[in-house]
Amino acid sequence: MCGRYASARRRIELLEEFRIERDRVPEPLEPDYNVAPTRRVYAVITREPRPSEDAEDTEAAAEQTPDGPSGLARELRVVRWGLVPFWAKDPKIGSRMINARAETVASKPAYRHAFKRRRCLLPADGYYEWQRPDGSSEDAPGGKGIKQPYFITRGDGGPLAFAGLYELWRDAELPDDHERAWLWTATIITTSAPDDLGRIHDRMPMVIEPDRWADWLDPAANDPADLAALLAPAASSGLVSYPVSTAVNSVRNNGPELITRIELPSPGGDAAPGAPTAGSSRSRSAASHGISGGAPDKLR
């Protein structure tokens, strides 16, 4: 699964990296190194303005210029992590729907509508997974010992684009022109992790490579077979993983120190001489400085 990730890039960076044509972010989000379910996050989608679903679209439609896109365009938006199906009676259901399995996303009632028409990309700098000292993942039955968090990111410091779905939920108690009449939410699609990543956890976020962004985001693409082809195989080339502080275990903690590489104690109990620690300048991760501290495990 993917229950925590880092999204620290500035809005202006995302506009360029994801080739955004329409900016729908009213106020930039603060860098978040410990994104947890129900948090507000950036999402990249392709859609046409629909004034009935968004007051901003009403304004945008009235302010279109010859130089700006007036129809289908790639947008940057802010959504809440945890998908709320349009038919849900209570939006609280979203806190339990942060991940959708690639193997069943086309058939599950909660996701199949969005899978056909409302796919998105969720920009990230990396994500966290946990492993116990006995080598089992955090949710493996019978695992023993304190869980050790790992940060998984691109070795070159570039962004990850998680495959996601988004939905719009209408609050019937609010008038159409209310700013919270429509709730935008999203989920991350997960898949089986390849061997190198599977030693930490058997699931990982589905990563969409740049040459497939347009196809994945295209709302007109709704053939299940074609969409399934975009979800396989899982991309792990160029990823690195390394241990980080257990401070990330608490959602109250946030900051770049959470993605700083630490040196785990050797079997004898001491860190290797000269190894970078959480406070050393050499230990900043690829996500924050484009380099990795020490020698992270490479995932090929």
PEDA-V755273 format. One record per pair of residues at least 4 apart in sequence whose C-alpha atoms are under 8 Angstrom apart, sorted by the first residue. I is the first residue (numbers start at 1). J is the second residue. Records with the same first field share a line. If there is no record, write none. Layout:
# PEDA-V755273
I->J + J
This chain:
# PEDA-V755273
1->99 + 190 + 201 + 203 + 204 + 205
2->98 + 99 + 127 + 128 + 129 + 188 + 190 + 203 + 204 + 205
3->36 + 37 + 98 + 128
4->34 + 35 + 36 + 37 + 127 + 128 + 129
5->33 + 34 + 35 + 36 + 124 + 125 + 126 + 127 + 128
6->32 + 33 + 34 + 35 + 124 + 125 + 126 + 127
7->31 + 32 + 33 + 34 + 35 + 41 + 123 + 124 + 125 + 126
8->30 + 31 + 32 + 33 + 124 + 125
9->13 + 14 + 31 + 124 + 125
10->14 + 28 + 29 + 30 + 31
11->15 + 28 + 29
12->16
13->17
14->18 + 19 + 20 + 123
15->19 + 20 + 21 + 23 + 76
16->20
18->44
19->74
20->44 + 74 + 75 + 76
21->68 + 69 + 73 + 74 + 75
22->69 + 73 + 74 + 75 + 76
23->75 + 76 + 77
24->56 + 75 + 76 + 77 + 78
25->76 + 77 + 78
29->40 + 41
32->254 + 255
33->254 + 255 + 256 + 258 + 259
34->248 + 251 + 253 + 254 + 255 + 258
35->39 + 41 + 251
36->81 + 251
37->81 + 82 + 95 + 98
38->80 + 81 + 82 + 94 + 95
39->80 + 81
40->78 + 79 + 80 + 81
41->78 + 79 + 80 + 81 + 122
42->76 + 77 + 78 + 79 + 122 + 123
43->76 + 77 + 78 + 79 + 120 + 121 + 122 + 123
44->74 + 75 + 76 + 77 + 120 + 121 + 122 + 123
45->74 + 75 + 76 + 77 + 118 + 119 + 120 + 121 + 217
46->72 + 73 + 74 + 75 + 120 + 217 + 218 + 219
47->71 + 72 + 73 + 74 + 75 + 219
48->70 + 71 + 72 + 73
49->57 + 58 + 60 + 61 + 70 + 71 + 72
50->54 + 57 + 58
51->55 + 56 + 57 + 58 + 61
52->58 + 176
53->57 + 168 + 182
54->58 + 179 + 182
55->59 + 177 + 178 + 179
56->60
57->61
58->62
59->63
60->64
61->70
64->68 + 69 + 70
65->69 + 70
69->73
78->184
79->183 + 184 + 185 + 186
80->184 + 185 + 186
81->94 + 95 + 98 + 185 + 186 + 187
82->93 + 94 + 95 + 96 + 97 + 98 + 99 + 185 + 186 + 187
83->93 + 94 + 95 + 97 + 98 + 165 + 166 + 167 + 185 + 186 + 187
84->88 + 91 + 92 + 93 + 94 + 97 + 167 + 168 + 169 + 185 + 186
85->110 + 111 + 167 + 168 + 169
86->167 + 168 + 169 + 170
87->169
88->93 + 169
91->169
93->97
94->98 + 185
97->187
98->186 + 187 + 188
99->187 + 188 + 189 + 190
100->104 + 105 + 111 + 187 + 188 + 189 + 190
101->105 + 189 + 190 + 191
102->106 + 189 + 190 + 191 + 206 + 231
103->191
104->108
105->111 + 112 + 115 + 189
106->111 + 112 + 115 + 116 + 224
107->111 + 112
108->112
109->113
111->115 + 165
112->116
113->117 + 118
114->118 + 119 + 165 + 166 + 167
115->119 + 165 + 222
116->219 + 221 + 222 + 223 + 224
117->219 + 220 + 221 + 222
118->165 + 166 + 167 + 217 + 219
119->163 + 164 + 165 + 166 + 216 + 217 + 218 + 219
120->163 + 164 + 165 + 166 + 216 + 217
121->161 + 162 + 163 + 164 + 165 + 208 + 213 + 217
122->161 + 162 + 163 + 164 + 188
123->159 + 160 + 161 + 162
124->159 + 160 + 161 + 162
125->153 + 154 + 157 + 158 + 159 + 160 + 287
126->151 + 152 + 153 + 154 + 159 + 160 + 287
127->151 + 152 + 153
128->149 + 150 + 151 + 152
129->138 + 149 + 150 + 151 + 152 + 200 + 201
130->137 + 138 + 147 + 148 + 149 + 150 + 200 + 201
131->135 + 136 + 137 + 138 + 147 + 148 + 149 + 150 + 200 + 201
132->136 + 137 + 138 + 143 + 144 + 145 + 146 + 147 + 148
133->144 + 145 + 146 + 147 + 148
134->143 + 144 + 145
135->199 + 200
136->140 + 143 + 199 + 200 + 201
137->143 + 199 + 200 + 201 + 202
138->143 + 147 + 201
139->143
148->243 + 244 + 245 + 246
149->243 + 244 + 245 + 246 + 248 + 249
150->200 + 241 + 242 + 243 + 244
151->241 + 242 + 243 + 244 + 259
152->239 + 240 + 241 + 242
153->157 + 160 + 239 + 240 + 241 + 286 + 287
154->158 + 159 + 160 + 238 + 239 + 240 + 286 + 287
155->238 + 239 + 240 + 286 + 290 + 291 + 292
156->238 + 286 + 290 + 291
157->285 + 286 + 287 + 288 + 289 + 290 + 291
158->286 + 287 + 290
159->287
160->207 + 208
161->207 + 208 + 209
162->188 + 189 + 205 + 206 + 207 + 208
163->188 + 189 + 205 + 206 + 207 + 208
164->186 + 187 + 188 + 189
165->186 + 187 + 188 + 189
166->184 + 185 + 186 + 187
167->184 + 185 + 186
168->182 + 183 + 184 + 185
169->182 + 183 + 184 + 185
170->181 + 182 + 183
171->180 + 181 + 182 + 183
172->181
174->178 + 180 + 181
175->181
176->181
177->181
188->205 + 206
189->205 + 206
190->203 + 204 + 205 + 206
191->203 + 204 + 205 + 206 + 234
192->198 + 202 + 203 + 204 + 234
193->197 + 198 + 201 + 202 + 203 + 204 + 234
194->198 + 202 + 234 + 236
195->199
196->299 + 300
197->201 + 202 + 204 + 299
198->202 + 203
206->231 + 234 + 235
207->234 + 235
208->212 + 213 + 230 + 231 + 235
209->213 + 235
212->216 + 230
213->217
214->218
215->221
216->221 + 227 + 230
221->226 + 227
222->226 + 227
223->227
224->228
225->229
226->230
227->231
228->232
236->299 + 300
237->299 + 300
238->298 + 299 + 300
239->298 + 299 + 300
240->296 + 297 + 298 + 299
241->296 + 297 + 298 + 299
242->261 + 262 + 296 + 297
243->261 + 262 + 263 + 264
244->248 + 258 + 259 + 260 + 261 + 262 + 278
245->258 + 259 + 260 + 261 + 262 + 278
247->253 + 258
248->253 + 254 + 258
254->258
256->260 + 288
257->278 + 279 + 284
259->284 + 285 + 287
260->278 + 279 + 283 + 284 + 285 + 293
261->276 + 277 + 278 + 283 + 284 + 285 + 292 + 293 + 294
262->276 + 277 + 278 + 283
263->271 + 272 + 275 + 276 + 277 + 278
264->271
265->269 + 270 + 271 + 272
266->270 + 271 + 272
271->275
275->294
276->280 + 281 + 282 + 283 + 293 + 294
277->283
278->283
279->283
280->284
282->292 + 293 + 294
283->292 + 293 + 294
284->288 + 289 + 291 + 292 + 293
285->289 + 290 + 291 + 292 + 293
286->290 + 291 + 292
287->291
292->296
